[in-house]
């Protein structure tokens, strides 16, 4: 009854249906202007990750913010007046960028050796490169010999310098984030009152708006910086690097790929449909359906303010696949009916097409929804959003396709044509192959299963940002240059809560000699120290034993092959000891020195590395992205365990923070929430198979080719060493979600036609020549279209296209070889055959 109402509507009132679709497209099309891509750090972290909250506290406590590196290598010697004047001009231009707060360079840092004064006099005799009459050669030697500047502002060879461009902080965004976090935590723990719920909604809207504004400003700032750098490239080799640039470039690459390769895929689909069907109408209708669905989903995302991230960037391509698949199945079925029932009217054939295809298409859509719906159990907001996007998109694809296709085709005049589709005779050949080599098919499937299982055991979730980009791109070359010359790219912070000092230990043994009470000058020094400190208790924190421990920790971190430059309080201590003729300072001397440091230098030199009030220190590490030894999870575990085992810290005293930690947490969460839940998804789909086919045997048989396709792709990644990352992790869900379409269509046709033949082999031959042809057309279009993505400069997109194509090939091959062989071996329709006889 419901079906009759539906067909009467789409075939009896096509203008009404198309008018409704036009209004919907117009409404949602208006909101496409609100559609946006998100490049913020939120797109690379786990929702509720305690490390995320900790990193925000650390960034606020130590005054760290977003920055990028500018690597500058002049054509001539760096330390000439001409080169330095040009560098100064570049720095001045960079400071004028609206979002830039400051630019750190070799011009502002103290030249301790050039000053040539004792440690006690250095605070009053600070000389910089900008001071009149400074000898440039001496300045160069001073900077190159200093651990604080070498591989930070100056390369080992002294030929390359860095400008560190610091972006303005966003206090309003930080305040909104803190408020949102506290309300969300309260919501999870105790629930919110109506007023608090309304406040949370308002805060989330304000935070989203502020984040969008911040991302836009950052993109404009980076573009402005690049424009400035281009003016200076004629006389120097210049590279730009840093995490904000990487995040911004990720979106830029993905956006360009969406436009370039989206257009290429569209052109190829047009050509494929034209070649296969040889009629304009069968090219026009799939494209109309695809365009309508794309506009509606993009507009819907803009309306509800759901941003697209790198993870979900291929959702339009996937929806186009699903839409083309639906329309191709409808077209092939309609053309079959043209040949089978040439005397039927145009509308009768359309009605029969809809009747025979709406049920299997509904189930293919539902199984696809289940597969993508599995993504919503993730803790990572972009993964969750991707899952919901695809759920909404598949619903739109099914609904609108079954409105547009019959309404548009029903308005067209009947145009019977005996021009055959260009199938290249693949499906009949596969039927004959399966018929003749059934055991070989089962053997190959078994071997593939074993190899896949071994490959999956070799899977890892390791990846580095540099691996995302082609070696010929500017961003790749810039990251290499900064890694090699400026001590690394990706920031990692090691935060240690120091043990409360025992004052008697320092009195009994200052670590470097006798008991100070035995020194007649001790009390004079202490009195001098007490007079100098003027009531500042912070000076007492800097004890000699504690400083020696910090130096040992610094040396340990610096010794790791994956770490580049390490900066900490120990870096400054090395300078102080060197200025003290190589002698280590005792606790009293350290206190005196602390009180002599000007407040401005305390803010710039000490605050980034020590929080006296929290009895905490920070070691700033830049990790080498180009290191062959880099395995993020292993590095983090090595640092954590090393500090606990070798230095005796308790586990709760050592915390690691920074983008490397957050990104690693995201990858590990992806592995746990997606790969380990794949079995649950397959069980859910098998349950749907049971509801559709009313047979346990058919449900199990139907799921086997899809399990094998998903496992084979993951296994191949393991064998080839392709890591799971934020895009390739979704391949399993995609291969299952789209691959099950083939088995549903094939089994549904096989089951409906089996009573007519009462023979498994004959039914297989028929199905290969009918529904098999539609499956082949769809698979051919999908595989060839997505293969275009391998030409991308963005490596995750390239892998996504390659692996998606492979998954579709395996799913199609399994549906046309393994699936019919399993049907013929286990004969699940024998009961139906007995009833018919």
Secondary structure by P-SEA (a helix, b strand, c coil): caaaaaaaaaaacaaaaaaaaaaaaaaaaaaccccccccccccccccccaaaaaaaaaaaaaccccbbbbbbbcccccccaaaaaaaaaaaaaaaacccccccccccccccccccccccccccccccccccccccaaaaaaaaaaccccccccccccccbbbbbbbccccaaaaaaaaaaaaaaaaaacccccaaaaaaaaaaaaaaaaaaaaaaaaaaaaaaaaaaaaaaaccccccccccaaaaaaaaaaaaaaaaaaaaaaaaaaaaaaaaaacccaaaaaaaaaaaaaaaaaaaaaaaaacccccccccaaaaaaaaaaaaaaaaaaaaaaaaaaacccccaaaaaaaaaaacaaaaaaaaaaaaaaaacccccccaaaaaaaaaaaaaaaaaaaaaaaaaaaaaaaccbbbbcccccccaaaaaaaaaaaacaaaaaaaaaaaaaaaaaaaaacccccccccccccccaaaaaaaaaaacccccbbbbbbbbcccccaaaaaaccccccccccccaaaaaaaaaaaaaccccccccccaaaaaaaaaaaaaaaacccccccccaaaaaaaaaaaaccccccaaaaaaaaaaccaaaaaccccccccccccbbbbbbbbccccccccaaaaaaaaaaaaaacccccccccccccaaaaaaaaaaaaaaacccaaaaaaaaaaaaaaaacccaaaaaaaaaaaaaaaaaaaaaaaaacccccccccaaaaaaaaaaaaaaaaaaaaaaaaccccccaaaaaaaaaaaaaaaaaaaaaaaaaaaccccccccaaaaaaaaaaaaaaaaaaaaaacaaaaaaaaaccaaaaaaaac
